[in-house]
Amino acid sequence: MAVTTELGKQTQLTEVAGILLQTATVGNWSQIQNFEAKPDDLLICTYPKSGTTWIQEIVDLIEQNGDVEKCQRALIQHRHPFIEWARPPQPSALVLCRCFLSNHFKGVEKAKAMPSPRILRTHLPTHLLPPSFWESNCKFLYVARNAKDCMVSYYHFQRMNQMLPDPGTWDDYFETFISGKVGWGSWFDHVKGWWEMKDRYQILFLFYEDIKKDPKHEIQKVIQFMGKNLDETVLDKIVQETSFEKMKENPMTNRSTIPKSILDQSISPFMRKGTVGDWKNHFTVAQNERFDEIYRKKMEGTSINFCMEL
């Protein structure tokens, strides 16, 4: 599926096993699927716009024992390789920054070059994850966000991300999202897939809304899961440093260094609101009723429960 917008934004998504992914990723699919995971890997897993950058910064601060300076060693996107990332073969209609592209290798190559223990990340659903991750019995950290807020955040992200198809109007995107015709596929299938795996593997399953409501409690879960022992002072520091307000102003996490030709933050900021319940500012009454019915059918039989507002 190729999309060209009036702004000259041209991107491609290609289907793999029913899931739409960036074409460059699909072109590197064999290398991604043959990636060799290690038992001491920690894989951060999320559906897009579910708090990926947030949990990355939390994990990195835990790994660095709360040392903020060590977390300033590199931009957040470079610290934890995105395993399915593959650089587009050419900039197409976009005017891309050479220095930006030259710093972005294939995610699997970057991961291979990392010393162990590695912290990696992915948006892949369970059935597309490289098999070695399941075989190695490594640790997985999954963060789920309620579908309505996730849809709103993804909509605004696609508006400003020049590497993804233009979302059209909100009404257009509502239909696209509920049909699962977005990058990395259906939110429903993604969340259900990881939820069903959580008791079979070393998976810590967290909720975006819980981290927002009680960050100290949820971060303590991550500390224990990572096998770390940090005192109360360090824990409080991590809570403070990973607040939305702090991260929005932090150039290492707010993507402000990425060229406008890639992420146009004049359209919508990368770190927009970070709240629970913003969906109420977008959904019409009819859309909300329809979505609730679709949600009930698609999530039938699962015990997962989401907080829709705080």
Short mmCIF file of the C-alpha atoms (twelve columns), coordinates in Angstrom:
data_MODEL
# 
_entry.id   MODEL 
# 
loop_
_atom_site.group_PDB 
_atom_site.id 
_atom_site.type_symbol 
_atom_site.label_atom_id 
_atom_site.label_alt_id 
_atom_site.label_comp_id 
_atom_site.label_asym_id 
_atom_site.label_seq_id 
_atom_site.Cartn_x 
_atom_site.Cartn_y 
_atom_site.Cartn_z 
_atom_site.pdbx_PDB_model_num 
ATOM 1   C CA . MET A 1   0.000   0.000   0.000  1 
ATOM 2   C CA . ALA A 2   1.606   3.245   -1.144 1 
ATOM 3   C CA . VAL A 3   0.281   6.579   -0.004 1 
ATOM 4   C CA . THR A 4   1.140   10.025  -1.399 1 
ATOM 5   C CA . THR A 5   -0.241  13.124  0.297  1 
ATOM 6   C CA . GLU A 6   -0.691  16.668  -0.932 1 
ATOM 7   C CA . LEU A 7   2.389   17.583  1.076  1 
ATOM 8   C CA . GLY A 8   4.454   15.178  -0.973 1 
ATOM 9   C CA . LYS A 9   4.543   12.652  1.852  1 
ATOM 10  C CA . GLN A 10  5.000   9.294   0.158  1 
ATOM 11  C CA . THR A 11  5.441   6.132   2.166  1 
ATOM 12  C CA . GLN A 12  4.868   2.448   1.732  1 
ATOM 13  C CA . LEU A 13  3.594   -0.268  3.998  1 
ATOM 14  C CA . THR A 14  3.864   -3.888  2.930  1 
ATOM 15  C CA . GLU A 15  1.981   -6.849  4.333  1 
ATOM 16  C CA . VAL A 16  3.651   -9.782  6.090  1 
ATOM 17  C CA . ALA A 17  1.380   -12.536 7.419  1 
ATOM 18  C CA . GLY A 18  -1.528  -10.092 7.474  1 
ATOM 19  C CA . ILE A 19  0.422   -7.326  9.240  1 
ATOM 20  C CA . LEU A 20  1.372   -4.036  7.572  1 
ATOM 21  C CA . LEU A 21  5.008   -3.069  8.127  1 
ATOM 22  C CA . GLN A 22  7.326   -0.505  6.609  1 
ATOM 23  C CA . THR A 23  8.565   -1.728  3.241  1 
ATOM 24  C CA . ALA A 24  12.223  -1.404  4.247  1 
ATOM 25  C CA . THR A 25  11.523  -3.710  7.196  1 
ATOM 26  C CA . VAL A 26  9.952   -6.316  4.934  1 
ATOM 27  C CA . GLY A 27  12.954  -6.071  2.606  1 
ATOM 28  C CA . ASN A 28  15.145  -7.064  5.545  1 
ATOM 29  C CA . TRP A 29  12.721  -9.702  6.835  1 
ATOM 30  C CA . SER A 30  14.981  -12.738 6.503  1 
ATOM 31  C CA . GLN A 31  17.722  -11.096 8.547  1 
ATOM 32  C CA . ILE A 32  15.206  -10.017 11.184 1 
ATOM 33  C CA . GLN A 33  13.687  -13.493 11.480 1 
ATOM 34  C CA . ASN A 34  17.133  -15.089 11.765 1 
ATOM 35  C CA . PHE A 35  18.224  -12.740 14.541 1 
ATOM 36  C CA . GLU A 36  19.809  -14.623 17.448 1 
ATOM 37  C CA . ALA A 37  18.451  -13.617 20.832 1 
ATOM 38  C CA . LYS A 38  20.362  -14.403 24.028 1 
ATOM 39  C CA . PRO A 39  19.074  -15.645 27.402 1 
ATOM 40  C CA . ASP A 40  20.156  -12.424 29.125 1 
ATOM 41  C CA . ASP A 41  18.397  -10.127 26.636 1 
ATOM 42  C CA . LEU A 42  15.564  -7.892  27.804 1 
ATOM 43  C CA . LEU A 43  13.096  -7.097  25.022 1 
ATOM 44  C CA . ILE A 44  10.839  -4.068  25.472 1 
ATOM 45  C CA . CYS A 45  7.605   -4.805  23.595 1 
ATOM 46  C CA . THR A 46  4.803   -2.374  22.817 1 
ATOM 47  C CA . TYR A 47  2.132   -1.597  20.288 1 
ATOM 48  C CA . PRO A 48  2.978   1.800   18.732 1 
ATOM 49  C CA . LYS A 49  2.161   4.830   20.900 1 
ATOM 50  C CA . SER A 50  1.800   2.846   24.096 1 
ATOM 51  C CA . GLY A 51  4.586   4.448   26.123 1 
ATOM 52  C CA . THR A 52  7.636   2.967   24.389 1 
ATOM 53  C CA . THR A 53  9.944   5.931   24.985 1 
ATOM 54  C CA . TRP A 54  8.676   6.237   28.553 1 
ATOM 55  C CA . ILE A 55  9.419   2.626   29.490 1 
ATOM 56  C CA . GLN A 56  12.767  2.792   27.670 1 
ATOM 57  C CA . GLU A 57  13.877  5.706   29.841 1 
ATOM 58  C CA . ILE A 58  12.632  3.949   32.977 1 
ATOM 59  C CA . VAL A 59  14.522  0.765   32.074 1 
ATOM 60  C CA . ASP A 60  17.690  2.654   31.175 1 
ATOM 61  C CA . LEU A 61  17.702  4.584   34.448 1 
ATOM 62  C CA . ILE A 62  17.226  1.317   36.333 1 
ATOM 63  C CA . GLU A 63  20.056  -0.317  34.387 1 
ATOM 64  C CA . GLN A 64  22.295  2.691   35.119 1 
ATOM 65  C CA . ASN A 65  21.324  2.654   38.822 1 
ATOM 66  C CA . GLY A 66  19.682  6.054   38.547 1 
ATOM 67  C CA . ASP A 67  22.732  7.772   37.039 1 
ATOM 68  C CA . VAL A 68  21.174  10.482  34.862 1 
ATOM 69  C CA . GLU A 69  24.486  11.408  33.227 1 
ATOM 70  C CA . LYS A 70  24.962  7.865   31.919 1 
ATOM 71  C CA . CYS A 71  21.500  8.058   30.381 1 
ATOM 72  C CA . GLN A 72  22.650  11.154  28.487 1 
ATOM 73  C CA . ARG A 73  25.268  9.064   26.643 1 
ATOM 74  C CA . ALA A 74  23.077  8.797   23.542 1 
ATOM 75  C CA . LEU A 75  19.655  9.646   22.183 1 
ATOM 76  C CA . ILE A 76  17.005  7.256   23.486 1 
ATOM 77  C CA . GLN A 77  16.400  5.740   20.044 1 
ATOM 78  C CA . HIS A 78  20.075  4.745   19.811 1 
ATOM 79  C CA . ARG A 79  20.374  3.171   23.269 1 
ATOM 80  C CA . HIS A 80  18.024  0.251   22.669 1 
ATOM 81  C CA . PRO A 81  18.056  -1.109  19.088 1 
ATOM 82  C CA . PHE A 82  14.661  -1.343  17.388 1 
ATOM 83  C CA . ILE A 83  15.089  -4.834  15.961 1 
ATOM 84  C CA . GLU A 84  12.756  -4.474  12.959 1 
ATOM 85  C CA . TRP A 85  14.099  -1.076  11.932 1 
ATOM 86  C CA . ALA A 86  15.634  -0.992  8.456  1 
ATOM 87  C CA . ARG A 87  16.773  2.160   6.722  1 
ATOM 88  C CA . PRO A 88  14.746  2.985   3.608  1 
ATOM 89  C CA . PRO A 89  16.793  2.314   0.451  1 
ATOM 90  C CA . GLN A 90  16.184  5.860   -0.813 1 
ATOM 91  C CA . PRO A 91  14.549  9.027   0.520  1 
ATOM 92  C CA . SER A 92  11.811  8.935   -2.140 1 
ATOM 93  C CA . ALA A 93  9.869   12.229  -2.133 1 
ATOM 94  C CA . LEU A 94  11.195  13.172  1.286  1 
ATOM 95  C CA . VAL A 95  14.198  15.395  1.714  1 
ATOM 96  C CA . LEU A 96  16.026  13.344  4.321  1 
ATOM 97  C CA . CYS A 97  19.025  14.425  6.328  1 
ATOM 98  C CA . ARG A 98  22.122  12.415  5.390  1 
ATOM 99  C CA . CYS A 99  23.570  12.610  8.859  1 
ATOM 100 C CA . PHE A 100 20.323  11.268  10.335 1 
ATOM 101 C CA . LEU A 101 20.250  8.333   7.951  1 
ATOM 102 C CA . SER A 102 23.936  7.529   8.356  1 
ATOM 103 C CA . ASN A 103 23.400  7.089   12.100 1 
ATOM 104 C CA . HIS A 104 20.547  4.640   11.618 1 
ATOM 105 C CA . PHE A 105 21.726  1.157   10.761 1 
ATOM 106 C CA . LYS A 106 19.526  -1.907  10.583 1 
ATOM 107 C CA . GLY A 107 18.212  -2.671  14.039 1 
ATOM 108 C CA . VAL A 108 19.437  -6.251  13.977 1 
ATOM 109 C CA . GLU A 109 22.957  -5.146  13.015 1 
ATOM 110 C CA . LYS A 110 23.041  -2.642  15.838 1 
ATOM 111 C CA . ALA A 111 21.780  -5.285  18.275 1 
ATOM 112 C CA . LYS A 112 24.415  -7.802  17.158 1 
ATOM 113 C CA . ALA A 113 27.153  -5.261  17.822 1 
ATOM 114 C CA . MET A 114 25.964  -4.634  21.399 1 
ATOM 115 C CA . PRO A 115 27.675  -6.271  24.368 1 
ATOM 116 C CA . SER A 116 25.535  -8.395  26.673 1 
ATOM 117 C CA . PRO A 117 23.306  -7.982  28.557 1 
ATOM 118 C CA . ARG A 118 21.311  -6.216  25.838 1 
ATOM 119 C CA . ILE A 119 18.145  -4.162  26.093 1 
ATOM 120 C CA . LEU A 120 16.248  -4.255  22.792 1 
ATOM 121 C CA . ARG A 121 12.828  -3.103  21.633 1 
ATOM 122 C CA . THR A 122 10.110  -4.081  19.181 1 
ATOM 123 C CA . HIS A 123 6.546   -3.340  18.087 1 
ATOM 124 C CA . LEU A 124 6.134   -6.786  16.523 1 
ATOM 125 C CA . PRO A 125 3.148   -8.973  17.435 1 
ATOM 126 C CA . THR A 126 3.956   -12.351 18.965 1 
ATOM 127 C CA . HIS A 127 3.615   -14.368 15.752 1 
ATOM 128 C CA . LEU A 128 6.128   -12.186 13.877 1 
ATOM 129 C CA . LEU A 129 8.779   -12.083 16.585 1 
ATOM 130 C CA . PRO A 130 12.065  -13.811 15.625 1 
ATOM 131 C CA . PRO A 131 11.757  -17.393 16.981 1 
ATOM 132 C CA . SER A 132 15.041  -17.194 18.895 1 
ATOM 133 C CA . PHE A 133 13.445  -14.859 21.443 1 
ATOM 134 C CA . TRP A 134 11.033  -17.596 22.505 1 
ATOM 135 C CA . GLU A 135 13.726  -20.273 22.316 1 
ATOM 136 C CA . SER A 136 16.259  -18.337 24.410 1 
ATOM 137 C CA . ASN A 137 13.837  -17.822 27.317 1 
ATOM 138 C CA . CYS A 138 14.915  -14.192 27.668 1 
ATOM 139 C CA . LYS A 139 12.870  -11.555 29.489 1 
ATOM 140 C CA . PHE A 140 10.069  -9.536  27.887 1 
ATOM 141 C CA . LEU A 141 8.648   -6.279  29.199 1 
ATOM 142 C CA . TYR A 142 5.288   -5.460  27.613 1 
ATOM 143 C CA . VAL A 143 3.412   -2.190  28.099 1 
ATOM 144 C CA . ALA A 144 -0.223  -1.985  26.980 1 
ATOM 145 C CA . ARG A 145 -2.247  1.206   26.630 1 
ATOM 146 C CA . ASN A 146 -6.013  1.477   26.351 1 
ATOM 147 C CA . ALA A 147 -7.089  1.310   22.718 1 
ATOM 148 C CA . LYS A 148 -8.920  4.631   22.585 1 
ATOM 149 C CA . ASP A 149 -6.008  6.752   23.812 1 
ATOM 150 C CA . CYS A 150 -3.649  4.650   21.725 1 
ATOM 151 C CA . MET A 151 -5.695  5.387   18.598 1 
ATOM 152 C CA . VAL A 152 -5.668  9.131   19.283 1 
ATOM 153 C CA . SER A 153 -1.923  9.194   19.918 1 
ATOM 154 C CA . TYR A 154 -1.195  7.090   16.819 1 
ATOM 155 C CA . TYR A 155 -3.365  9.406   14.714 1 
ATOM 156 C CA . HIS A 156 -1.377  12.475  15.722 1 
ATOM 157 C CA . PHE A 157 1.903   10.569  15.342 1 
ATOM 158 C CA . GLN A 158 1.045   9.604   11.771 1 
ATOM 159 C CA . ARG A 159 0.174   13.212  11.016 1 
ATOM 160 C CA . MET A 160 3.692   14.363  11.948 1 
ATOM 161 C CA . ASN A 161 5.729   11.277  10.981 1 
ATOM 162 C CA . GLN A 162 6.846   11.615  7.373  1 
ATOM 163 C CA . MET A 163 7.865   7.937   7.284  1 
ATOM 164 C CA . LEU A 164 4.285   6.717   7.763  1 
ATOM 165 C CA . PRO A 165 1.181   7.092   5.566  1 
ATOM 166 C CA . ASP A 166 -0.929  10.198  6.039  1 
ATOM 167 C CA . PRO A 167 -3.839  9.274   8.339  1 
ATOM 168 C CA . GLY A 168 -6.407  11.493  6.623  1 
ATOM 169 C CA . THR A 169 -9.162  12.961  8.772  1 
ATOM 170 C CA . TRP A 170 -9.930  11.696  12.259 1 
ATOM 171 C CA . ASP A 171 -13.034 9.948   10.886 1 
ATOM 172 C CA . ASP A 172 -10.893 8.282   8.206  1 
ATOM 173 C CA . TYR A 173 -8.361  7.130   10.765 1 
ATOM 174 C CA . PHE A 174 -11.011 5.777   13.107 1 
ATOM 175 C CA . GLU A 175 -12.023 3.331   10.369 1 
ATOM 176 C CA . THR A 176 -8.410  2.503   9.492  1 
ATOM 177 C CA . PHE A 177 -7.472  1.770   13.095 1 
ATOM 178 C CA . ILE A 178 -10.428 -0.432  13.985 1 
ATOM 179 C CA . SER A 179 -9.825  -2.467  10.811 1 
ATOM 180 C CA . GLY A 180 -6.180  -3.023  11.824 1 
ATOM 181 C CA . LYS A 181 -4.861  -1.489  8.585  1 
ATOM 182 C CA . VAL A 182 -2.130  0.479   10.355 1 
ATOM 183 C CA . GLY A 183 1.565   -0.161  10.862 1 
ATOM 184 C CA . TRP A 184 2.148   -3.243  13.062 1 
ATOM 185 C CA . GLY A 185 -1.434  -4.377  12.635 1 
ATOM 186 C CA . SER A 186 -4.474  -4.611  14.864 1 
ATOM 187 C CA . TRP A 187 -4.251  -3.236  18.411 1 
ATOM 188 C CA . PHE A 188 -6.706  -5.938  19.495 1 
ATOM 189 C CA . ASP A 189 -4.654  -8.834  18.123 1 
ATOM 190 C CA . HIS A 190 -1.374  -7.352  19.351 1 
ATOM 191 C CA . VAL A 191 -2.476  -6.899  22.946 1 
ATOM 192 C CA . LYS A 192 -4.342  -10.218 23.082 1 
ATOM 193 C CA . GLY A 193 -1.350  -12.048 21.642 1 
ATOM 194 C CA . TRP A 194 1.057   -10.772 24.269 1 
ATOM 195 C CA . TRP A 195 -1.483  -11.173 27.084 1 
ATOM 196 C CA . GLU A 196 -1.949  -14.832 26.191 1 
ATOM 197 C CA . MET A 197 1.826   -15.389 26.268 1 
ATOM 198 C CA . LYS A 198 2.431   -13.739 29.638 1 
ATOM 199 C CA . ASP A 199 2.172   -16.898 31.747 1 
ATOM 200 C CA . ARG A 200 4.204   -19.075 29.376 1 
ATOM 201 C CA . TYR A 201 7.358   -16.964 29.229 1 
ATOM 202 C CA . GLN A 202 9.232   -14.459 31.382 1 
ATOM 203 C CA . ILE A 203 6.902   -11.572 30.570 1 
ATOM 204 C CA . LEU A 204 6.195   -8.605  32.812 1 
ATOM 205 C CA . PHE A 205 2.918   -7.173  31.503 1 
ATOM 206 C CA . LEU A 206 2.339   -3.559  32.527 1 
ATOM 207 C CA . PHE A 207 -0.371  -1.025  31.783 1 
ATOM 208 C CA . TYR A 208 0.372   2.543   30.706 1 
ATOM 209 C CA . GLU A 209 -2.461  3.775   32.902 1 
ATOM 210 C CA . ASP A 210 -1.060  2.030   36.001 1 
ATOM 211 C CA . ILE A 211 2.355   3.628   35.471 1 
ATOM 212 C CA . LYS A 212 0.636   7.001   35.129 1 
ATOM 213 C CA . LYS A 213 -1.457  6.470   38.265 1 
ATOM 214 C CA . ASP A 214 1.269   5.055   40.539 1 
ATOM 215 C CA . PRO A 215 4.689   5.303   38.851 1 
ATOM 216 C CA . LYS A 216 6.637   4.389   41.977 1 
ATOM 217 C CA . HIS A 217 4.789   1.104   42.448 1 
ATOM 218 C CA . GLU A 218 5.032   0.105   38.786 1 
ATOM 219 C CA . ILE A 219 8.708   1.097   38.451 1 
ATOM 220 C CA . GLN A 220 9.451   -1.040  41.517 1 
ATOM 221 C CA . LYS A 221 7.975   -4.004  39.605 1 
ATOM 222 C CA . VAL A 222 10.385  -3.320  36.736 1 
ATOM 223 C CA . ILE A 223 13.339  -3.060  39.134 1 
ATOM 224 C CA . GLN A 224 12.506  -6.465  40.618 1 
ATOM 225 C CA . PHE A 225 11.906  -7.993  37.181 1 
ATOM 226 C CA . MET A 226 15.334  -6.792  36.043 1 
ATOM 227 C CA . GLY A 227 16.943  -8.345  39.105 1 
ATOM 228 C CA . LYS A 228 18.126  -5.014  40.478 1 
ATOM 229 C CA . ASN A 229 18.157  -3.778  44.064 1 
ATOM 230 C CA . LEU A 230 17.869  0.005   44.248 1 
ATOM 231 C CA . ASP A 231 17.222  2.038   47.376 1 
ATOM 232 C CA . GLU A 232 14.292  4.387   47.940 1 
ATOM 233 C CA . THR A 233 16.294  7.490   47.043 1 
ATOM 234 C CA . VAL A 234 17.225  6.099   43.623 1 
ATOM 235 C CA . LEU A 235 13.653  4.929   43.026 1 
ATOM 236 C CA . ASP A 236 12.306  8.399   43.798 1 
ATOM 237 C CA . LYS A 237 14.882  9.903   41.441 1 
ATOM 238 C CA . ILE A 238 13.804  7.582   38.618 1 
ATOM 239 C CA . VAL A 239 10.156  8.519   39.185 1 
ATOM 240 C CA . GLN A 240 11.064  12.203  38.994 1 
ATOM 241 C CA . GLU A 241 13.308  11.905  35.923 1 
ATOM 242 C CA . THR A 242 10.723  9.921   33.951 1 
ATOM 243 C CA . SER A 243 7.795   12.268  34.488 1 
ATOM 244 C CA . PHE A 244 6.166   13.443  31.262 1 
ATOM 245 C CA . GLU A 245 7.170   17.042  31.981 1 
ATOM 246 C CA . LYS A 246 10.843  16.118  32.436 1 
ATOM 247 C CA . MET A 247 10.988  13.893  29.370 1 
ATOM 248 C CA . LYS A 248 9.193   16.430  27.173 1 
ATOM 249 C CA . GLU A 249 11.990  18.928  27.910 1 
ATOM 250 C CA . ASN A 250 14.813  16.371  27.627 1 
ATOM 251 C CA . PRO A 251 16.452  16.498  24.157 1 
ATOM 252 C CA . MET A 252 17.622  12.909  24.666 1 
ATOM 253 C CA . THR A 253 14.015  11.699  24.773 1 
ATOM 254 C CA . ASN A 254 11.801  14.261  22.994 1 
ATOM 255 C CA . ARG A 255 13.087  13.582  19.441 1 
ATOM 256 C CA . SER A 256 13.851  17.292  18.955 1 
ATOM 257 C CA . THR A 257 17.123  16.400  17.199 1 
ATOM 258 C CA . ILE A 258 15.344  14.491  14.429 1 
ATOM 259 C CA . PRO A 259 14.991  16.536  11.219 1 
ATOM 260 C CA . LYS A 260 11.622  18.071  10.392 1 
ATOM 261 C CA . SER A 261 11.679  16.067  7.159  1 
ATOM 262 C CA . ILE A 262 11.308  12.947  9.318  1 
ATOM 263 C CA . LEU A 263 9.269   14.095  12.330 1 
ATOM 264 C CA . ASP A 264 7.510   17.408  11.808 1 
ATOM 265 C CA . GLN A 265 6.832   18.570  15.349 1 
ATOM 266 C CA . SER A 266 5.224   21.768  14.068 1 
ATOM 267 C CA . ILE A 267 2.289   19.540  13.061 1 
ATOM 268 C CA . SER A 268 2.132   17.683  16.370 1 
ATOM 269 C CA . PRO A 269 4.796   17.256  19.079 1 
ATOM 270 C CA . PHE A 270 6.339   13.802  19.493 1 
ATOM 271 C CA . MET A 271 5.526   13.995  23.207 1 
ATOM 272 C CA . ARG A 272 2.044   15.452  22.932 1 
ATOM 273 C CA . LYS A 273 0.028   15.013  26.146 1 
ATOM 274 C CA . GLY A 274 0.896   11.760  27.901 1 
ATOM 275 C CA . THR A 275 -2.483  11.632  29.603 1 
ATOM 276 C CA . VAL A 276 -5.221  9.074   30.179 1 
ATOM 277 C CA . GLY A 277 -8.643  9.891   28.731 1 
ATOM 278 C CA . ASP A 278 -7.702  12.259  25.888 1 
ATOM 279 C CA . TRP A 279 -9.861  10.054  23.640 1 
ATOM 280 C CA . LYS A 280 -12.890 11.928  25.016 1 
ATOM 281 C CA . ASN A 281 -11.686 15.004  23.108 1 
ATOM 282 C CA . HIS A 282 -11.773 13.093  19.799 1 
ATOM 283 C CA . PHE A 283 -14.430 10.343  19.842 1 
ATOM 284 C CA . THR A 284 -17.981 11.288  18.942 1 
ATOM 285 C CA . VAL A 285 -20.768 9.634   20.933 1 
ATOM 286 C CA . ALA A 286 -21.530 7.401   17.942 1 
ATOM 287 C CA . GLN A 287 -17.866 6.444   17.504 1 
ATOM 288 C CA . ASN A 288 -17.552 5.632   21.195 1 
ATOM 289 C CA . GLU A 289 -20.626 3.399   21.161 1 
ATOM 290 C CA . ARG A 290 -19.462 1.654   18.010 1 
ATOM 291 C CA . PHE A 291 -15.947 1.180   19.330 1 
ATOM 292 C CA . ASP A 292 -17.210 -0.294  22.601 1 
ATOM 293 C CA . GLU A 293 -19.226 -2.872  20.655 1 
ATOM 294 C CA . ILE A 294 -16.243 -3.769  18.452 1 
ATOM 295 C CA . TYR A 295 -14.013 -3.988  21.523 1 
ATOM 296 C CA . ARG A 296 -16.464 -6.310  23.282 1 
ATOM 297 C CA . LYS A 297 -16.517 -8.693  20.325 1 
ATOM 298 C CA . LYS A 298 -12.788 -8.669  19.593 1 
ATOM 299 C CA . MET A 299 -11.662 -8.987  23.218 1 
ATOM 300 C CA . GLU A 300 -14.272 -11.570 24.183 1 
ATOM 301 C CA . GLY A 301 -12.793 -14.387 26.226 1 
ATOM 302 C CA . THR A 302 -9.836  -12.410 27.558 1 
ATOM 303 C CA . SER A 303 -9.485  -11.373 31.194 1 
ATOM 304 C CA . ILE A 304 -7.638  -8.154  30.404 1 
ATOM 305 C CA . ASN A 305 -9.100  -4.926  31.784 1 
ATOM 306 C CA . PHE A 306 -8.133  -1.356  30.891 1 
ATOM 307 C CA . CYS A 307 -8.568  1.921   32.717 1 
ATOM 308 C CA . MET A 308 -10.124 4.420   30.290 1 
ATOM 309 C CA . GLU A 309 -9.734  7.570   32.381 1 
ATOM 310 C CA . LEU A 310 -8.083  8.726   35.600 1 
# 
